[in-house]
């Protein structure tokens, strides 16, 4: 059961949304809630690299 769920997102203003080629940043998510009488927390972080222009994407081996 989920009661009073909410998602909070911070977004850059439109004037700041053009990211430079090669920029590396992290996408992070934290989540938590009560499960019975115990507080449960989960989190995840994924690195992202901006590829723009005519750059080739890196080979992943797949």
N, CA, C and O of each residue as an XYZ file, in Angstrom:
248
protein
N       0.841     -1.177      0.000
C       0.000      0.000      0.000
C       0.886      1.241      0.000
O       1.921      1.282      0.665
N       0.471      2.229     -0.740
C       1.205      3.500     -0.785
C       0.241      4.616     -0.410
O      -0.781      4.812     -1.067
N       0.567      5.333      0.634
C      -0.235      6.473      1.070
C       0.602      7.737      0.969
O       1.763      7.754      1.377
N       0.023      8.774      0.436
C       0.675     10.091      0.360
C       1.999     10.046     -0.418
O       2.969     10.694     -0.025
N       2.040      9.287     -1.515
C       3.257      9.216     -2.330
C       3.490     10.548     -3.029
O       2.533     11.240     -3.376
N       4.743     10.911     -3.238
C       5.073     12.141     -3.961
C       6.439     11.995     -4.613
O       7.289     11.238     -4.145
N       6.636     12.731     -5.701
C       7.900     12.777     -6.411
C       8.319     14.230     -6.492
O       7.528     15.086     -6.888
N       9.560     14.516     -6.121
C      10.097     15.877     -6.176
C      11.232     15.880     -7.195
O      12.172     15.094     -7.082
N      11.144     16.773     -8.201
C      12.133     16.843     -9.272
C      12.650     18.262     -9.371
O      11.868     19.212     -9.383
N      13.967     18.413     -9.443
C      14.590     19.715     -9.701
C      15.023     19.753    -11.160
O      15.728     18.856    -11.623
N      14.606     20.786    -11.888
C      14.904     20.911    -13.310
C      15.542     22.268    -13.561
O      15.119     23.275    -12.993
N      16.566     22.291    -14.418
C      17.196     23.558    -14.776
C      16.239     24.422    -15.581
O      15.398     23.897    -16.311
N      16.355     25.754    -15.459
C      15.544     26.632    -16.319
C      15.881     26.386    -17.791
O      16.981     25.935    -18.113
N      14.934     26.682    -18.675
C      15.119     26.434    -20.105
C      16.399     27.069    -20.643
O      17.036     26.499    -21.529
N      16.788     28.233    -20.130
C      17.985     28.913    -20.621
C      19.264     28.162    -20.263
O      20.323     28.482    -20.804
N      19.203     27.171    -19.366
C      20.375     26.425    -18.943
C      20.351     24.961    -19.388
O      21.129     24.155    -18.878
N      19.476     24.604    -20.327
C      19.306     23.195    -20.664
C      20.228     22.699    -21.761
O      20.215     21.502    -22.047
N      21.028     23.550    -22.393
C      21.973     23.095    -23.402
C      23.250     22.702    -22.671
O      23.954     23.557    -22.134
N      23.543     21.419    -22.653
C      24.711     20.918    -21.935
C      25.866     20.722    -22.912
O      25.647     20.273    -24.037
N      27.075     21.046    -22.507
C      28.219     20.948    -23.413
C      28.616     19.500    -23.702
O      28.462     18.620    -22.855
N      29.128     19.271    -24.909
C      29.607     17.964    -25.311
C      30.687     17.500    -24.333
O      31.578     18.272    -23.977
N      30.608     16.249    -23.903
C      31.601     15.686    -22.999
C      31.299     15.885    -21.524
O      32.012     15.352    -20.674
N      30.264     16.637    -21.203
C      29.912     16.858    -19.798
C      29.472     15.539    -19.163
O      28.718     14.773    -19.764
N      29.947     15.283    -17.950
C      29.581     14.072    -17.214
C      28.832     14.508    -15.958
O      29.288     15.396    -15.236
N      27.684     13.885    -15.698
C      26.936     14.201    -14.486
C      26.268     12.939    -13.965
O      26.240     11.916    -14.649
N      25.735     13.013    -12.763
C      25.104     11.853    -12.134
C      23.602     12.061    -12.021
O      23.139     13.132    -11.628
N      22.857     11.037    -12.365
C      21.418     10.980    -12.097
C      21.266     10.180    -10.809
O      21.704      9.032    -10.741
N      20.659     10.765     -9.797
C      20.545     10.102     -8.502
C      19.090     10.053     -8.064
O      18.343     11.014     -8.252
N      18.693      8.933     -7.480
C      17.352      8.788     -6.935
C      17.462      8.188     -5.534
O      18.198      7.227     -5.307
N      16.716      8.775     -4.603
C      16.602      8.272     -3.237
C      15.122      8.056     -2.948
O      14.290      8.900     -3.282
N      14.797      6.935     -2.333
C      13.412      6.641     -2.008
C      13.363      5.980     -0.632
O      14.263      5.230     -0.253
N      12.302      6.272      0.100
C      12.181      5.670      1.424
C      10.735      5.660      1.871
O       9.894      6.385      1.341
N      10.467      4.828      2.852
C       9.116      4.756      3.386
C       9.027      3.736      4.501
O       9.962      2.979      4.762
N       7.891      3.741      5.140
C       7.662      2.809      6.244
C       7.146      1.471      5.705
O       6.247      1.437      4.866
N       7.718      0.387      6.190
C       7.250     -0.970      5.891
C       6.974     -1.619      7.236
O       7.892     -2.089      7.908
N       5.706     -1.642      7.626
C       5.362     -2.084      8.983
C       5.838     -1.037      9.977
O       5.394      0.110      9.936
N       6.738     -1.427     10.868
C       7.285     -0.475     11.846
C       8.725     -0.083     11.509
O       9.392      0.588     12.297
N       9.201     -0.508     10.329
C      10.593     -0.271      9.944
C      10.671      0.735      8.801
O       9.888      0.663      7.854
N      11.617      1.676      8.887
C      11.872      2.635      7.826
C      12.803      1.982      6.819
O      13.878      1.513      7.193
N      12.409      1.940      5.526
C      13.184      1.294      4.475
C      13.645      2.359      3.488
O      12.862      3.221      3.088
N      14.920      2.300      3.094
C      15.499      3.299      2.187
C      16.170      2.569      1.022
O      16.811      1.535      1.211
N      16.014      3.122     -0.183
C      16.712      2.620     -1.358
C      17.256      3.796     -2.144
O      16.658      4.872     -2.143
N      18.392      3.602     -2.821
C      18.934      4.668     -3.658
C      19.711      4.075     -4.817
O      20.128      2.917     -4.788
N      19.893      4.897     -5.833
C      20.613      4.477     -7.027
C      21.243      5.700     -7.674
O      20.674      6.791     -7.637
N      22.415      5.519     -8.264
C      23.092      6.595     -8.983
C      23.601      6.038    -10.308
O      24.185      4.955    -10.350
N      23.378      6.781    -11.385
C      23.866      6.394    -12.711
C      24.603      7.572    -13.325
O      24.078      8.685    -13.356
N      25.810      7.339    -13.813
C      26.575      8.382    -14.493
C      26.115      8.538    -15.928
O      25.776      7.556    -16.588
N      26.103      9.768    -16.412
C      25.667     10.076    -17.775
C      26.681     10.999    -18.428
O      27.146     11.951    -17.801
N      27.030     10.731    -19.681
C      27.936     11.584    -20.448
C      27.173     12.160    -21.631
O      26.462     11.434    -22.326
N      27.318     13.464    -21.863
C      26.663     14.128    -22.998
C      27.491     13.912    -24.258
O      28.683     14.219    -24.287
N      26.852     13.380    -25.301
C      27.481     13.218    -26.608
C      26.702     14.061    -27.590
O      25.523     13.799    -27.829
N      27.346     15.082    -28.174
C      26.657     15.961    -29.107
C      27.397     16.047    -30.431
O      28.509     15.539    -30.571
N      26.776     16.685    -31.382
C      27.412     16.876    -32.681
C      27.564     15.574    -33.440
O      26.663     14.736    -33.433
N      28.700     15.402    -34.094
C      28.944     14.220    -34.922
C      29.793     13.173    -34.208
O      30.381     12.310    -34.860
N      29.865     13.235    -32.895
C      30.668     12.264    -32.154
C      30.041     10.879    -32.228
O      28.819     10.731    -32.192
N      30.902      9.866    -32.332
C      30.430      8.480    -32.295
C      30.238      8.063    -30.845
O      31.002      8.468    -29.969
N      29.221      7.258    -30.596
C      28.991      6.738    -29.250
C      30.032      5.652    -28.958
O      30.469      4.956    -29.874
N      30.429      5.502    -27.696
C      31.440      4.483    -27.356
C      30.889      3.073    -27.570
O      29.683      2.849    -27.464
N      31.779      2.125    -27.870
C      31.405      0.731    -28.041
C      31.215      0.098    -26.664
O      32.029      0.307    -25.764
N      30.146     -0.671    -26.502
C      29.864     -1.294    -25.209
C      30.242     -2.763    -25.153
O      30.268     -3.345    -24.069
N      30.531     -3.368    -26.275
C      30.839     -4.792    -26.303
C      29.625     -5.663    -26.587
O      29.765     -6.882    -26.680
N      28.443     -5.082    -26.727
C      27.243     -5.852    -27.023
C      26.982     -5.849    -28.499
O      26.008     -6.448    -28.955
